[in-house]
Amino acid sequence: MQYNRFASLYDMFMDNVDYDMWASYIASFLKPGVRVLECGCGTGEISIRLSRLGFEVIGSDISDDMLSVASEKARGLGLRIPLLHMDMRNFDFPKPFDAIISPCDCVNYLTSISEVEGFFKSVFASLKSGGVFIFDISSQYKLSKILGMNTFSDSRRDAVYVWKNNYDEESRLIEMQLEFFTKAAVSKAGKPLYERFGERHIQRAHSQEELCALLNRIGLSIIGVYADFSNKAPGETTERIQFITKKSE
C-alpha cells in the first residue's frame, strides 16, 4: 500500500520542499479566487497555501492516511478545506471547476497511458469551458538517470528511511522500495528501539510528446510546457516538467 504508514512521516522527510514557491507558481496561472480541485493533495501543503491565497479549494487523494494528516493540519490552521477520498483515474463532479491541479508526481503514479487517458478525460469533464488544468511530472531523465538504480537514505531524530530504486528501460517503470525505521521505545540499557515497515511505490516515466498528444486529442489545449518552476522550455536534463493547459471553449 502506498502512502499508508508513510503518511505520518511524509512531511518530516519532505521538509526541504519549497511549498510556498510551488503554490505561488501554480497561482500565477490562475485567476484570483477561482474554485480549484487538487488531485493527489497528499498532506495538504499546496491546498492549504492556495486556500490562504484566497482560492476556493477542494483537495482529493486516494490515501485515507494522507487525507487524515491534511485534515488535521487544515483544522489546526482554522481553514475549511473539503477533502475527498477519490481515485484520480476516474471521477466526476456535478459542478465543474475553474481549475484542476495535480502537482508533485501524481501523474507519474499512473503507470499506463490508459490510466493517464482516464485521468485527463475526467479532468476535461470536470472543468468549466475555458478552465485551466495544471500538472507536473518527474521527467524520464530524473527517473532513469538520477533515481535510476540508485539507493538513498535519510536519518532524522526519530526515524530513518532507506530508498532503493529499480528502473526498467523497456517499460519505463521505476520500482521504489522504501524501508522505514521509527523509534518505538528505549531498551533497558537506554538505547533506542526501532520499528520497521516498508512501502513499494511504482511510477512511470511518461514522455512529454505522448502526454501532449493525449491532451490535444482530449481537447485540453496546451498553454505552455515548462522546465521546473520557470517559463523556459524543458531541456535534456530537466527534472520536473510543468504542463499548463486549458479546456477548449
Secondary structure by P-SEA (a helix, b strand, c coil): cccccccccccccccccaaaaaaaaaacccccccbbbbccccccaaaaaaaaaccbbbbbcccaaaaaaaaaaaaaaccbbbbbbcccccccccccccbbbbccccccccccaaaaaaaaaaaaaaccccbbbbbcccccccccccccccccccccccbbbbbbbbbbccccbbbbbbbbbcccccccccbbbbbbbbbbbbbbbccaaaaaaaaaaacccccccccccccccccccccbbbbbbbccc
